[in-house]
Amino acid sequence: MRWIILFSMFLAACSTAPNRAPVLEQHAIPPKSKSIQVGKDWRPQVYTVKKGDTLFGIALEFGLDYKELAEWNGISNINKIAAGRELRLAPLQEEAVTHPLDMTAPAGITSPLATSPLQPAPPAGTPVQSQFKDQPLALELPYSDEAMKQLGAAPEIKKVPEVQKAAETPASKEGLDWGWPAQGKLVSGFSENANLKGIDIAGKMGQPVLASAPGKVVYTGSGLRGYGKLIIIKHSKTYLSAYAHNSKILVKEGQEVKKGEEIGEMGDTDANQVMLHFEIRRFGKPVDPMNYLKADPPT
C-alpha cells in the first residue's frame, strides 16, 4: 500500500508543468549614427567689461544683437559702458510657477481601484495564482520541416527602423544656404593661428556687396576699429555674418534681407586696398567661411 502511495506521488510530480523563462520579443539594434560635431554653445552667461570694450564689439564677439544686449542689461547710452561692469549675455528667463499636487482626499471618502473592463475583478477568496496562466509562453523545438509544420507560420519579428547615417554639411547647418558675398580675387584666407577672422576678396570700388544668406541686419556703422564701414547680419540664433570696408551701406538696422540681395558697395574704408572682408561667426566665434561657401569665388 505504501508503495502505491509513493508511485502516485511520483506520477503527480512528473505531470506538473515546469517553470519556464518567458520568450522575449527580439528587436534589431540600430547602428550608431555618425555626424560631424559642430561644437556646443561656448558662451558664458555673464561677461565682465574690460577697458576699451564697446557694446558693439562685445555683441560681435558673442554673436548677439547689440540692441538686445543693451536691453537685457538696462543700458540707455550704448556708446558708454564702464569697465568692470558685468553684462548678461542672455535674457532673464521667467521662472516656471509650479503647484504641488493635492494628494489628500476628504475624510471618509475612498475610491475603489479601477479594474479593466475586459477582465472583471476576481471574486473574493480567489487565489492570486489562478489569475495567471501557468503554461509556458512558447514551445521550444529543434529546427526541422516537421517542427515548422506543427508550429505553422512563424510570427513576424518587429524590427526597429535603421537609423540613417547623416553627415552635417556646412550648407545644411541651421537650414542656411550660403553664397559668395562679392565677385573678385581671394587675397587672404582664414587662419586662427594668424588671427585672421575671415576672408578678403579684392575687387573694384563701388561693386556690389551681397548678403551671403537671408537674415536680419543688426548693425551698420563704423563703430568697430579695423572694420571701416561695417554691416552685420544675424541669420539665426547661431550664425551671423560681417561685411567690412564698404564704401557705402545700402541697408538699415532691423531690415530683413534675402540671400544675394545688395547690401553695400565695396570700398577701402579702414583698409589698404579696395576689398571686402567677410566673416561668418558661430555663437560669435569666427569660423572658416570656405567651409560654408561652395566652389571658388566668382570673378
Contacts in CASP RR format, 6 or more apart in sequence:
PFRMAT RR
TARGET T0000
AUTHOR 0000-0000-0000
METHOD contacts of the structure
MODEL  1
MRWIILFSMFLAACSTAPNRAPVLEQHAIPPKSKSIQVGKDWRPQVYTVK
KGDTLFGIALEFGLDYKELAEWNGISNINKIAAGRELRLAPLQEEAVTHP
LDMTAPAGITSPLATSPLQPAPPAGTPVQSQFKDQPLALELPYSDEAMKQ
LGAAPEIKKVPEVQKAAETPASKEGLDWGWPAQGKLVSGFSENANLKGID
IAGKMGQPVLASAPGKVVYTGSGLRGYGKLIIIKHSKTYLSAYAHNSKIL
VKEGQEVKKGEEIGEMGDTDANQVMLHFEIRRFGKPVDPMNYLKADPPT
17 134 0 8 1.000
17 135 0 8 1.000
17 136 0 8 1.000
18 136 0 8 1.000
20 136 0 8 1.000
20 137 0 8 1.000
22 137 0 8 1.000
23 137 0 8 1.000
23 138 0 8 1.000
25 157 0 8 1.000
25 158 0 8 1.000
26 157 0 8 1.000
27 158 0 8 1.000
27 159 0 8 1.000
27 160 0 8 1.000
28 159 0 8 1.000
28 160 0 8 1.000
28 162 0 8 1.000
29 160 0 8 1.000
30 160 0 8 1.000
30 161 0 8 1.000
30 162 0 8 1.000
30 163 0 8 1.000
31 162 0 8 1.000
31 163 0 8 1.000
31 165 0 8 1.000
32 163 0 8 1.000
33 163 0 8 1.000
33 164 0 8 1.000
33 165 0 8 1.000
33 166 0 8 1.000
34 165 0 8 1.000
34 166 0 8 1.000
34 167 0 8 1.000
35 166 0 8 1.000
35 167 0 8 1.000
35 168 0 8 1.000
36 167 0 8 1.000
36 168 0 8 1.000
38 168 0 8 1.000
38 173 0 8 1.000
38 282 0 8 1.000
41 238 0 8 1.000
41 283 0 8 1.000
42 283 0 8 1.000
42 285 0 8 1.000
43 62 0 8 1.000
43 63 0 8 1.000
43 89 0 8 1.000
43 283 0 8 1.000
43 284 0 8 1.000
44 89 0 8 1.000
45 88 0 8 1.000
45 89 0 8 1.000
45 90 0 8 1.000
46 86 0 8 1.000
46 87 0 8 1.000
46 88 0 8 1.000
46 89 0 8 1.000
47 58 0 8 1.000
47 62 0 8 1.000
47 86 0 8 1.000
47 87 0 8 1.000
47 89 0 8 1.000
48 84 0 8 1.000
48 85 0 8 1.000
48 86 0 8 1.000
48 87 0 8 1.000
49 58 0 8 1.000
49 81 0 8 1.000
49 82 0 8 1.000
49 83 0 8 1.000
49 84 0 8 1.000
49 85 0 8 1.000
49 86 0 8 1.000
49 87 0 8 1.000
50 83 0 8 1.000
50 84 0 8 1.000
51 83 0 8 1.000
52 83 0 8 1.000
53 81 0 8 1.000
53 83 0 8 1.000
54 79 0 8 1.000
54 81 0 8 1.000
54 223 0 8 1.000
54 224 0 8 1.000
55 66 0 8 1.000
55 69 0 8 1.000
55 70 0 8 1.000
55 75 0 8 1.000
55 78 0 8 1.000
55 79 0 8 1.000
55 81 0 8 1.000
56 66 0 8 1.000
56 78 0 8 1.000
56 219 0 8 1.000
56 223 0 8 1.000
56 224 0 8 1.000
57 66 0 8 1.000
57 224 0 8 1.000
58 64 0 8 1.000
58 66 0 8 1.000
58 69 0 8 1.000
58 87 0 8 1.000
59 65 0 8 1.000
59 66 0 8 1.000
59 69 0 8 1.000
59 218 0 8 1.000
59 219 0 8 1.000
60 219 0 8 1.000
60 224 0 8 1.000
60 232 0 8 1.000
60 240 0 8 1.000
60 242 0 8 1.000
60 281 0 8 1.000
60 284 0 8 1.000
61 284 0 8 1.000
62 89 0 8 1.000
62 283 0 8 1.000
62 284 0 8 1.000
63 234 0 8 1.000
63 240 0 8 1.000
63 281 0 8 1.000
63 283 0 8 1.000
63 284 0 8 1.000
64 89 0 8 1.000
64 284 0 8 1.000
65 218 0 8 1.000
65 219 0 8 1.000
65 234 0 8 1.000
66 78 0 8 1.000
66 218 0 8 1.000
66 219 0 8 1.000
67 78 0 8 1.000
67 218 0 8 1.000
67 253 0 8 1.000
68 91 0 8 1.000
69 75 0 8 1.000
69 87 0 8 1.000
69 89 0 8 1.000
70 76 0 8 1.000
70 78 0 8 1.000
72 87 0 8 1.000
72 88 0 8 1.000
72 89 0 8 1.000
72 90 0 8 1.000
72 91 0 8 1.000
72 92 0 8 1.000
73 87 0 8 1.000
73 88 0 8 1.000
75 81 0 8 1.000
81 87 0 8 1.000
105 111 0 8 1.000
115 121 0 8 1.000
122 130 0 8 1.000
122 131 0 8 1.000
139 151 0 8 1.000
141 147 0 8 1.000
141 150 0 8 1.000
141 151 0 8 1.000
148 154 0 8 1.000
170 178 0 8 1.000
170 291 0 8 1.000
170 292 0 8 1.000
171 177 0 8 1.000
171 178 0 8 1.000
171 292 0 8 1.000
171 294 0 8 1.000
173 238 0 8 1.000
173 239 0 8 1.000
173 292 0 8 1.000
174 235 0 8 1.000
174 236 0 8 1.000
174 238 0 8 1.000
174 239 0 8 1.000
176 213 0 8 1.000
176 214 0 8 1.000
176 235 0 8 1.000
176 236 0 8 1.000
176 239 0 8 1.000
176 292 0 8 1.000
177 213 0 8 1.000
177 259 0 8 1.000
178 212 0 8 1.000
178 213 0 8 1.000
178 280 0 8 1.000
178 289 0 8 1.000
178 292 0 8 1.000
178 293 0 8 1.000
178 294 0 8 1.000
179 210 0 8 1.000
179 212 0 8 1.000
179 213 0 8 1.000
179 259 0 8 1.000
179 260 0 8 1.000
179 293 0 8 1.000
179 294 0 8 1.000
180 201 0 8 1.000
180 210 0 8 1.000
180 212 0 8 1.000
180 293 0 8 1.000
180 297 0 8 1.000
180 298 0 8 1.000
181 201 0 8 1.000
181 209 0 8 1.000
181 210 0 8 1.000
181 211 0 8 1.000
181 212 0 8 1.000
181 241 0 8 1.000
181 243 0 8 1.000
181 276 0 8 1.000
181 278 0 8 1.000
182 201 0 8 1.000
182 203 0 8 1.000
182 207 0 8 1.000
182 208 0 8 1.000
182 209 0 8 1.000
182 210 0 8 1.000
182 266 0 8 1.000
182 276 0 8 1.000
182 278 0 8 1.000
182 297 0 8 1.000
183 201 0 8 1.000
183 203 0 8 1.000
183 207 0 8 1.000
183 297 0 8 1.000
183 298 0 8 1.000
183 299 0 8 1.000
184 201 0 8 1.000
184 202 0 8 1.000
184 203 0 8 1.000
184 297 0 8 1.000
184 298 0 8 1.000
184 299 0 8 1.000
185 201 0 8 1.000
185 202 0 8 1.000
185 203 0 8 1.000
185 297 0 8 1.000
185 299 0 8 1.000
186 199 0 8 1.000
186 200 0 8 1.000
186 201 0 8 1.000
186 202 0 8 1.000
186 296 0 8 1.000
186 297 0 8 1.000
187 200 0 8 1.000
187 201 0 8 1.000
187 202 0 8 1.000
187 275 0 8 1.000
188 196 0 8 1.000
188 198 0 8 1.000
188 199 0 8 1.000
188 200 0 8 1.000
189 196 0 8 1.000
189 198 0 8 1.000
189 199 0 8 1.000
189 200 0 8 1.000
189 290 0 8 1.000
190 196 0 8 1.000
190 197 0 8 1.000
190 198 0 8 1.000
190 199 0 8 1.000
190 286 0 8 1.000
190 287 0 8 1.000
190 288 0 8 1.000
190 289 0 8 1.000
190 290 0 8 1.000
192 286 0 8 1.000
197 279 0 8 1.000
197 286 0 8 1.000
198 277 0 8 1.000
198 278 0 8 1.000
198 279 0 8 1.000
198 280 0 8 1.000
198 286 0 8 1.000
198 288 0 8 1.000
198 289 0 8 1.000
199 277 0 8 1.000
199 278 0 8 1.000
199 289 0 8 1.000
199 290 0 8 1.000
200 275 0 8 1.000
200 276 0 8 1.000
200 277 0 8 1.000
200 278 0 8 1.000
201 275 0 8 1.000
201 276 0 8 1.000
201 278 0 8 1.000
201 297 0 8 1.000
202 273 0 8 1.000
202 274 0 8 1.000
202 275 0 8 1.000
203 266 0 8 1.000
203 274 0 8 1.000
203 275 0 8 1.000
203 276 0 8 1.000
204 266 0 8 1.000
204 274 0 8 1.000
205 247 0 8 1.000
205 265 0 8 1.000
205 266 0 8 1.000
205 267 0 8 1.000
205 268 0 8 1.000
205 274 0 8 1.000
206 247 0 8 1.000
206 248 0 8 1.000
206 265 0 8 1.000
206 266 0 8 1.000
206 267 0 8 1.000
207 265 0 8 1.000
207 266 0 8 1.000
208 262 0 8 1.000
208 264 0 8 1.000
208 265 0 8 1.000
208 266 0 8 1.000
209 231 0 8 1.000
209 243 0 8 1.000
209 246 0 8 1.000
209 262 0 8 1.000
209 263 0 8 1.000
209 264 0 8 1.000
209 265 0 8 1.000
209 266 0 8 1.000
209 276 0 8 1.000
210 259 0 8 1.000
210 260 0 8 1.000
210 261 0 8 1.000
210 262 0 8 1.000
210 263 0 8 1.000
211 233 0 8 1.000
211 241 0 8 1.000
211 257 0 8 1.000
211 258 0 8 1.000
211 259 0 8 1.000
211 260 0 8 1.000
211 261 0 8 1.000
211 263 0 8 1.000
212 233 0 8 1.000
212 241 0 8 1.000
212 259 0 8 1.000
212 260 0 8 1.000
212 278 0 8 1.000
212 280 0 8 1.000
212 293 0 8 1.000
213 233 0 8 1.000
213 235 0 8 1.000
213 239 0 8 1.000
213 241 0 8 1.000
213 259 0 8 1.000
214 235 0 8 1.000
214 256 0 8 1.000
214 257 0 8 1.000
214 258 0 8 1.000
214 259 0 8 1.000
215 233 0 8 1.000
215 234 0 8 1.000
215 235 0 8 1.000
215 256 0 8 1.000
215 257 0 8 1.000
216 233 0 8 1.000
216 234 0 8 1.000
216 254 0 8 1.000
216 255 0 8 1.000
216 256 0 8 1.000
216 257 0 8 1.000
217 231 0 8 1.000
217 232 0 8 1.000
217 233 0 8 1.000
217 251 0 8 1.000
217 252 0 8 1.000
217 253 0 8 1.000
217 254 0 8 1.000
217 255 0 8 1.000
217 256 0 8 1.000
217 257 0 8 1.000
217 263 0 8 1.000
218 232 0 8 1.000
218 233 0 8 1.000
218 234 0 8 1.000
218 240 0 8 1.000
218 253 0 8 1.000
218 254 0 8 1.000
219 230 0 8 1.000
219 231 0 8 1.000
219 232 0 8 1.000
219 253 0 8 1.000
220 229 0 8 1.000
220 230 0 8 1.000
220 231 0 8 1.000
220 232 0 8 1.000
220 249 0 8 1.000
220 251 0 8 1.000
220 252 0 8 1.000
220 253 0 8 1.000
221 228 0 8 1.000
221 229 0 8 1.000
221 230 0 8 1.000
221 231 0 8 1.000
221 249 0 8 1.000
222 228 0 8 1.000
222 229 0 8 1.000
222 230 0 8 1.000
222 269 0 8 1.000
222 270 0 8 1.000
223 230 0 8 1.000
224 230 0 8 1.000
225 270 0 8 1.000
226 244 0 8 1.000
226 270 0 8 1.000
227 242 0 8 1.000
227 244 0 8 1.000
227 245 0 8 1.000
227 270 0 8 1.000
227 277 0 8 1.000
228 244 0 8 1.000
228 245 0 8 1.000
228 246 0 8 1.000
228 269 0 8 1.000
228 270 0 8 1.000
228 271 0 8 1.000
229 244 0 8 1.000
229 245 0 8 1.000
229 246 0 8 1.000
229 247 0 8 1.000
229 248 0 8 1.000
229 249 0 8 1.000
229 267 0 8 1.000
229 269 0 8 1.000
230 242 0 8 1.000
230 243 0 8 1.000
230 244 0 8 1.000
230 246 0 8 1.000
231 242 0 8 1.000
231 243 0 8 1.000
231 246 0 8 1.000
231 249 0 8 1.000
231 251 0 8 1.000
231 263 0 8 1.000
231 264 0 8 1.000
232 240 0 8 1.000
232 241 0 8 1.000
232 242 0 8 1.000
232 243 0 8 1.000
233 240 0 8 1.000
233 241 0 8 1.000
233 242 0 8 1.000
233 243 0 8 1.000
233 257 0 8 1.000
233 263 0 8 1.000
234 240 0 8 1.000
235 241 0 8 1.000
238 282 0 8 1.000
238 283 0 8 1.000
239 280 0 8 1.000
239 281 0 8 1.000
239 282 0 8 1.000
240 280 0 8 1.000
240 281 0 8 1.000
240 284 0 8 1.000
241 278 0 8 1.000
241 279 0 8 1.000
241 280 0 8 1.000
241 281 0 8 1.000
242 277 0 8 1.000
242 278 0 8 1.000
242 279 0 8 1.000
242 281 0 8 1.000
243 263 0 8 1.000
243 264 0 8 1.000
243 276 0 8 1.000
243 277 0 8 1.000
243 278 0 8 1.000
244 270 0 8 1.000
244 271 0 8 1.000
244 276 0 8 1.000
244 277 0 8 1.000
244 278 0 8 1.000
244 279 0 8 1.000
245 266 0 8 1.000
245 267 0 8 1.000
245 268 0 8 1.000
245 269 0 8 1.000
245 270 0 8 1.000
245 271 0 8 1.000
245 274 0 8 1.000
245 275 0 8 1.000
245 276 0 8 1.000
245 277 0 8 1.000
246 264 0 8 1.000
246 265 0 8 1.000
246 266 0 8 1.000
246 267 0 8 1.000
246 269 0 8 1.000
246 276 0 8 1.000
247 265 0 8 1.000
247 266 0 8 1.000
247 267 0 8 1.000
247 268 0 8 1.000
247 269 0 8 1.000
248 264 0 8 1.000
248 265 0 8 1.000
249 263 0 8 1.000
249 264 0 8 1.000
250 262 0 8 1.000
250 263 0 8 1.000
250 264 0 8 1.000
250 265 0 8 1.000
251 257 0 8 1.000
251 263 0 8 1.000
251 264 0 8 1.000
257 263 0 8 1.000
266 274 0 8 1.000
266 275 0 8 1.000
266 276 0 8 1.000
267 274 0 8 1.000
267 275 0 8 1.000
267 276 0 8 1.000
268 274 0 8 1.000
268 275 0 8 1.000
271 277 0 8 1.000
278 289 0 8 1.000
279 286 0 8 1.000
279 289 0 8 1.000
280 286 0 8 1.000
280 287 0 8 1.000
280 288 0 8 1.000
280 289 0 8 1.000
280 292 0 8 1.000
281 287 0 8 1.000
END
